[in-house]
């Protein structure tokens, strides 16, 4: 029994467990930046950041200036890296709150240097390098000229190089090794020119697990903190616990005769008598419409298949042959019920997406309830 129609729960004890498991995969001197961007992948920026800070995280990684400022307003004093960088007009507040910046534009560098000079301090930056991701970052041949330009800006401190791996979650590591070799060669060339770069980093969750040579001075786990493996086909060497779960109350149970059509478009028609449970979760709750006639929920520890299209606020499931199901019973959309599990990876398969999107969608669309605070 749950006390609200829809219950999105975030287990912070599981989050801490996952952090400590990942910490075991790193040498003691390797720092850990916990990625909490995108509202901590839908789990809630501030509660997650507080728990990770208390657990011993060395850094936090956010997407935007606003997320960084939220952490500072919450009195979280850990080093924070703005992974998407900033706009030039955001330099003053970034420097004032000691936020570190992923850097790939000279105009931003100049704005940060000016703001730091005005405030009598140094701005910390991490030079973003595109080693093959094809997103943000300067190209390899631009790294040394860019660093030489930064050297003239006395109020900047370059903490290191940063890059991102495109396919580290795949079993074939050919492309990943190519990226890593490019990155370490650039790092060596820059250090040969006198740049110390004490905190360079490229390892995401997958590289943290499978490529210890990529750990360098710092690693950046994201998805594995929240309980999902980078590759659903290959379980990691440590036990991860799901942090997010979603359940709802059964609103109504009805007994439908053969030939009854269910939901918009009449995409499912009952072949026989059917017990149908109506649940108050739909795509407005971040539950994908692609689960229509494909997904399932857990009721009384059994899988109840979705019948018809997922609606904005409602989903219908077949509970024919189940022990008596009644209004108010608990239906699990994500999580565990009597030994059965619906993981984010399975929901992602139905929705033709990845577990990252499942977490972000569900966590953003529903009121979150926290345990283990």
Long-range contacts (C-beta under 8 A, 24 or more apart in sequence): 1-328, 1-329, 1-330, 2-247, 2-248, 2-249, 2-330, 4-249, 4-367, 5-248, 5-249, 5-251, 5-280, 6-246, 6-247, 6-248, 6-249, 6-280, 6-281, 6-285, 6-366, 6-367, 7-246, 7-247, 7-248, 7-369, 8-244, 8-245, 8-246, 8-362, 8-363, 8-366, 8-367, 8-368, 8-369, 9-244, 9-245, 9-246, 9-247, 9-335, 9-368, 9-369, 9-370, 9-371, 10-43, 10-44, 10-47, 10-48, 10-243, 10-244, 10-363, 10-368, 10-369, 10-370, 10-371, 11-241, 11-242, 11-243, 11-244, 11-245, 11-371, 11-372, 12-47, 12-48, 12-51, 12-243, 12-370, 12-371, 12-372, 12-373, 13-371, 13-372, 14-227, 14-241, 14-242, 14-243, 14-372, 15-43, 15-48, 15-51, 15-52, 15-225, 15-226, 15-243, 15-372, 16-51, 16-52, 16-54, 16-55, 16-372, 17-241, 18-224, 18-225, 18-226, 18-227, 18-240, 18-241, 18-243, 19-52, 19-55, 19-56, 19-57, 19-225, 20-55, 21-238, 21-239, 21-240, 22-205, 22-208, 22-221, 22-224, 22-225, 22-238, 23-56, 24-238, 25-208, 25-209, 25-212, 25-237, 25-238, 26-208, 26-215, 26-219, 27-212, 27-215, 30-215, 30-216, 30-217, 30-218, 30-219, 31-58, 31-59, 31-199, 31-217, 31-218, 31-219, 32-57, 32-58, 32-59, 32-218, 32-219, 32-221, 33-57, 33-58, 33-59, 33-60, 33-61, 33-81, 33-201, 33-218, 33-219, 33-220, 33-221, 34-59, 34-60, 34-61, 34-221, 34-222, 34-225, 35-60, 35-61, 35-83, 35-220, 35-221, 35-222, 35-225, 36-60, 36-61, 36-62, 36-67, 37-61, 37-62, 37-63, 37-64, 37-67, 37-83, 37-84, 37-222, 38-63, 38-360, 39-67, 39-360, 39-363, 39-364, 40-226, 40-363, 41-222, 41-223, 41-226, 41-356, 41-359, 41-360, 41-363, 42-244, 42-359, 42-360, 42-361, 42-362, 42-363, 42-364, 43-226, 43-243, 43-244, 43-359, 43-363, 43-368, 44-363, 44-368, 44-370, 45-70, 45-71, 46-70, 46-71, 46-74, 46-76, 47-370, 47-373, 49-74, 49-76, 49-78, 50-74, 50-76, 51-372, 51-373, 52-225, 53-78, 58-218, 59-218, 61-220, 61-222, 65-90, 65-93, 65-94, 65-99, 68-94, 68-97, 68-99, 69-93, 69-97, 69-99, 72-97, 72-98, 72-99, 79-124, 81-126, 84-136, 85-128, 85-136, 86-112, 91-115, 91-123, 92-118, 92-119, 94-123, 95-119, 95-121, 95-123, 98-124, 100-124, 100-125, 100-126, 100-159, 101-125, 101-126, 102-126, 102-128, 102-136, 102-162, 103-127, 103-128, 103-150, 104-128, 104-136, 104-137, 104-138, 106-146, 106-149, 109-149, 109-150, 109-153, 109-156, 110-153, 112-155, 112-156, 113-153, 113-154, 113-155, 113-156, 114-155, 116-155, 116-156, 117-155, 121-155, 122-155, 122-156, 122-157, 123-155, 123-156, 123-157, 124-156, 124-157, 124-159, 125-150, 125-156, 125-157, 125-158, 125-159, 126-158, 126-159, 126-160, 126-161, 126-162, 126-199, 126-201, 127-158, 127-160, 127-161, 127-162, 128-162, 128-163, 129-161, 129-162, 129-163, 129-183, 129-186, 130-163, 131-163, 131-164, 131-179, 131-180, 131-182, 131-183, 131-186, 131-202, 132-166, 132-175, 132-178, 132-179, 132-182, 133-163, 133-164, 133-165, 133-166, 133-179, 134-166, 135-164, 137-163, 137-164, 140-182, 140-186, 143-186, 143-189, 143-190, 144-189, 144-190, 144-193, 147-190, 147-193, 147-195, 148-193, 151-195, 158-195, 158-197, 159-197, 159-198, 159-199, 160-197, 160-198, 160-199, 160-200, 160-201, 160-217, 160-218, 161-186, 161-187, 161-190, 161-197, 161-200, 162-200, 162-201, 162-202, 163-202, 164-202, 164-204, 165-202, 165-203, 165-204, 165-206, 165-207, 165-214, 168-203, 168-204, 168-206, 168-207, 168-210, 168-211, 168-214, 168-230, 169-205, 169-206, 169-230, 169-231, 170-231, 171-231, 171-233, 171-234, 173-210, 173-211, 176-207, 176-211, 180-207, 180-211, 180-213, 180-214, 187-216, 204-230, 205-230, 206-230, 206-231, 209-236, 209-237, 223-355, 223-356, 226-359, 227-344, 228-343, 228-344, 228-345, 228-355, 228-359, 229-345, 232-345, 232-348, 232-349, 232-355, 242-334, 242-335, 242-336, 242-343, 242-344, 244-334, 244-335, 244-344, 244-359, 244-362, 244-363, 245-332, 245-334, 245-335, 245-336, 246-281, 246-285, 246-287, 246-332, 246-333, 246-334, 246-335, 246-362, 246-366, 247-330, 247-331, 247-332, 247-333, 247-335, 248-279, 248-280, 248-281, 248-330, 248-331, 248-333, 249-279, 249-280, 249-327, 249-328, 249-329, 249-330, 249-331, 250-277, 250-278, 250-279, 250-299, 250-325, 250-326, 250-327, 250-328, 250-329, 250-330, 250-331, 251-278, 251-279, 251-280, 251-314, 251-327, 252-277, 252-278, 252-327, 253-277, 253-278, 253-319, 253-325, 253-326, 253-327, 254-278, 261-308, 262-307, 262-308, 262-316, 263-292, 263-307, 263-308, 263-309, 263-310, 263-311, 263-316, 264-308, 264-309, 264-311, 265-308, 265-309, 266-308, 267-292, 267-293, 267-308, 267-309, 268-293, 268-307, 268-308, 270-307, 272-320, 273-320, 274-307, 274-318, 274-320, 275-318, 275-319, 275-320, 275-321, 275-322, 275-325, 276-307, 276-316, 276-317, 276-318, 276-319, 277-304, 277-316, 277-317, 277-318, 277-319, 277-325, 277-329, 277-331, 278-314, 278-315, 278-316, 279-314, 279-315, 279-316, 279-317, 279-331, 279-333, 280-313, 280-314, 281-313, 281-314, 281-315, 281-333, 282-310, 282-311, 282-312, 282-313, 282-314, 282-315, 283-310, 283-311, 283-312, 284-312, 284-313, 284-365, 285-313, 285-362, 285-365, 285-366, 286-360, 286-361, 286-362, 286-363, 286-364, 286-365, 286-366, 287-315, 287-333, 287-361, 287-362, 288-347, 288-350, 288-351, 288-353, 288-358, 288-361, 290-350, 290-351, 290-352, 291-315, 291-347, 291-350, 291-351, 294-350, 295-347, 295-350, 296-342, 297-331, 297-332, 297-333, 297-342, 298-331, 298-332, 298-335, 298-336, 298-337, 298-338, 298-340, 298-342, 299-325, 299-329, 299-330, 299-331, 299-332, 299-337, 300-325, 300-329, 300-337, 300-338, 301-337, 301-338, 301-339, 301-340, 302-340, 303-340, 304-331, 334-358, 334-362
